[in-house]
Amino acid sequence: MWFFIQKGSTVVVKSFRPTRTTHLFAEERCLQELQDLVPLVPKIEGISDDRTALVLSPVGLHFSPYPDTGELVPCGNDFAQLLDILKVVHSRQMVHRDVRICNFFRLWHG
């Protein structure tokens, strides 16, 4: 699959093992079902030709799982926002399979 990304654009690449393409297909299907929630969830920008990577739009600022590094750590508002998003997703019978702080983001407000 060919896709065009504007020079200077920021993207997120989520890679999958070649033996796990079913995981890529499942992720792709879920993200397509949630496209009306963009920018709360990533938008699929493209898929690699070998079907081992999704190219996604970034959602926000990444949290650090290690607070002592001086990087962004979540606050109460971030958790409230995360819970609101998870409620919407769960109402659609979907569950995030890897709920760790490093897998979530502080949303941009624009």
N, C-alpha and C positions, 0 to 999 in steps of 0.2 A: 504494500500500500504506500503510495506517495502522499506526502502532506507537506504543506508549505508553512513554515514558521518564520515570521518576520525577523530579520536580523536585529539582534539586541533584545529579543523577547526572552523572558524567563519561562522555563518549562520544568516539569518534574518528570523524571523517567523512572517508572516502576518496572523492574525487571523480574522475569520469571525463568526458572530453569527450563531448558529445552524439553525435559521429561514431564514438565508440569503445565503444559499449554492449556489443560482443562481449567486450571486456576485462572489463567489469563482470560479465558472465555467467560468464566463465572464473574470475574471482576468487571469485565466489559459490559456484560448483561446488566449487572446491578447499577453501574454508573449510567447506562443508557436509560434505565427506569427512573433514575433520580435526576435527570437533566433539567427538570423544571425547578430544581433546588439550587442550580448554579447561581451565585458563586459560593453557596454554603458547602457544596461538594465539588470536587474537581470535574472539569469538562475534558472529555477525551479529545485531544488534538490530533492523535494519530496512533498507529500501531506499526511496529517494525515488520519488515517483510518476512522475517523468519518467525514471527508470532511469539517472540520472547520478551517483548517490552511494550508497555503502554506509555505514550507521551501525553502528559496531563497538564492542565493549567494549574498554576499554584493557587492555593486557597488563602494563604495568609502568612503570618510570621511563625516560623517553626519554634516549638518549645524545646528547651534543653532538658534532657532527663537528669542532668547533673547540676543542681542549683549552685554549687560552689565554683562554677566556671565563669561566672559573671554574665552568662548568656541569659536570654529571655526565659523566665519561669512563669508559670500560670498563676493568676490571682483568682479571687472569688468570682469576678465577672466572667472570666474565661470559662470557669466550670459551669456557671449558669448558662452561658451561651452554648457550650458543648451539650449540656443536658437538653436544651431546647431542640437542637439539631437531632440528637439521638432519638428524642420522642417522635419527631416527624418521621424519621427513617424507620423506627420500630413500628409505627402505625401502618407502615407499608409492608410489614412482615419481614423486615430485613434486620440483621444484627451484625454489628461490627465485630469481626472475628479476632481482632488483636487490639484490645483496649489498653494501650500503654500511652503515657503522656507524650512520648516522642512521635506518636502517630497522629497527633492532633495539632491544630494551629490556632493562633489568634487571628480572627478574621480581620481583613482590611475593611475600613469604613471609607467609602468614597463618595 
